[in-house]
Amino acid sequence: MSESEIIKVYQEGIQSVISLVQGLSTQISELSQTVSDLDARLKKLEKQSNQTSQNSSLPPSTDGFKKTKSLRQPSNKKTGGQVGHQGSTLKMVKDPDLVVTHHPKTCQGCGCCLENVEP
């Protein structure tokens, strides 16, 4: 409410000022009640968010996903194989010591038995 509007109400008389003050008082009371309700709701929500399975009877599945911090110390090396390190790979040989053939027992599509079927 601007200053000129307040002066206009004042010039209209005492009854206009009284009704304005009563209206503002009602509005202040309603807003105060709203603030109290919201404050209580906020405290309840904060209490809920601070509960974990460690400090309440809630199951661990309600804790949410919290990324654990790595205990490894950072280094200046790049990830992966390091320069100068000679790797080793298991290579296929022409004449293996043992050959094992694996055949499925059932068809994955229809479920028919394949034990007596020649490969």
Phi, psi and omega in degrees: 000130183279167181295322180293325177292322178295317179297321179298315178296320179298320181287338178287339176130173184295325182295323178294321179294317180298314181293325177295314181295319178296320178296316178294323178296319178296316180297319178296319179296317179297316180293323178296320177295319178298317179297318179297317179297315180294324178295318178295319179296318179298316180297321179296315180293321178295322179295319179295319183289339180274353181275135174230179178290344180282327185242019177206183180268016180285148177287157181300336181293343180273356181291336183087185183257112177241124182288129179281148181273136181290141178271355180289143177275140180291147177231173181272359183279150175284158177286156178092196181295139183270153180297133178092349179277125180271117181278170177224139181233138177283114184261154176287145178249157180287324183237089182287156179287325185216135177242123179245124179257128180251128178238140178290147180273331179225156177284132179289334181283305186249345177088009180291150179288132181242014184294324183262010182266135178286142180288000000 
